[in-house]
Each structure stands twice: as structure tokens, then as C-alpha cells.
Amino acid sequence: MRIKLLLFFLVFIFNLLAEDLVEKNPSKQEIKIDLAYLFVPYLKAEYEYLLSEESSCGTVGLLNLGSNANLELQILGFWRWYFNEEFVSGTFIECHVGVTCSEKKNKHNYTMLGAGVALGYKFVTPKGVILDIFAGLGRSIGDVQEQFYPRLGLCLGKRF
């Protein structure tokens, strides 16, 4: 009888601890697409990993799907710091570093390295649907024609 009672208490305590662990460790990954790029022949997707309650890091990929524009490919890495009490949502500041591969009209390819900052806001529903709105500016490093570049986004995604 004592063994059964001990097993019952152990299972009960384990269940309480497991529920507490699930509440403290919510979903930590997000995948998003930029809605603004749905109307032009580009694909822009983001992946974000939530590091703590107030910071995250991620990567962005922008790919030309047939536009006549110069930009062929862009890859950015970013880190975000969130100011709100909620878990990785609300107002944030972002620092990013990226590489852009472009082609000029005279068929001369070039690669550009840049760094910048952005300010934005992230809405998260209880079901994990995300809407990111942000704007920022980056500066190209090296001797390139485009010294500054925008960092703009209206992203829709899911936290999992």
C-alpha cells in the first residue's frame, strides 16, 4: 500500500512539474513571409529563434524570381531586443548584417556587405499567428554605388 501511495504522489508531483515546464517554455521558433513582396516577383522569407523572454535572432532571405531589377539575392542575419513584458512580442529594436548580390545593367555582378538597425512592433495572437511591422536603414560597407539601403517589412507568420 505504501508503494502505491508513493507512486501516486510521484506521478502527481511529476505532472505538476511538467505543466509548469510547458508554461515556462513556450514555442521558440517562428517562420514568416513578407506580405509586401507578394505583389512583385520576389520571395522574402524569415526564420526567427527566440533566445529568451526579451531577445531573438534570425535570418532573412530575399530571392529574385524573375524581376528585371538589379537585386538578385539578399541574406541577412539579425538580433532583436524586445521592450515589452510579454514573451518576445511588442516593440523591438533590431541590429542586422547582410550580404547582397546584384547585377548591373552592363552584366557586371557585385556583392555588397552592409549593416544597420530597424525599429518595429510584433503582434502575436494566443494561437501563435504573428504580424511584424518594421522599418530601418542599413549602410553598405566598401566602395559601392548604393551607400544606404532600406529595411522594411510587413511579415505574416506562425510561432511553433
Secondary structure as the mmCIF struct_conf table of DSSP 4:
data_model
#
loop_
_struct_conf.conf_type_id
_struct_conf.id
_struct_conf.beg_label_comp_id
_struct_conf.beg_label_asym_id
_struct_conf.beg_label_seq_id
_struct_conf.end_label_comp_id
_struct_conf.end_label_asym_id
_struct_conf.end_label_seq_id
HELX_RH_AL_P HELX_RH_AL_P1 ARG A 2 LYS A 24
BEND BEND1 ASN A 25 ASN A 25
STRN STRN1 GLN A 29 ASP A 34
HELX_RH_3T_P HELX_RH_3T_P1 LEU A 35 PHE A 39
TURN_TY1_P TURN_TY1_P1 VAL A 40 PRO A 41
STRN STRN2 TYR A 42 LEU A 50
BEND BEND2 SER A 52 GLU A 54
STRN STRN3 SER A 55 ASN A 64
BEND BEND3 LEU A 65 GLY A 66
BEND BEND4 ASN A 68 ASN A 70
STRN STRN4 LEU A 71 TYR A 82
BEND BEND5 ASN A 84 GLU A 86
TURN_TY1_P TURN_TY1_P2 PHE A 87 VAL A 88
STRN STRN5 GLY A 90 GLU A 103
TURN_TY1_P TURN_TY1_P3 LYS A 105 ASN A 106
BEND BEND6 LYS A 107 LYS A 107
STRN STRN6 ASN A 109 VAL A 124
TURN_TY1_P TURN_TY1_P4 PRO A 126 LYS A 127
STRN STRN7 VAL A 129 ILE A 141
BEND BEND7 GLY A 142 ASP A 143
BEND BEND8 GLN A 145 GLN A 145
STRN STRN8 PHE A 148 ARG A 159
#
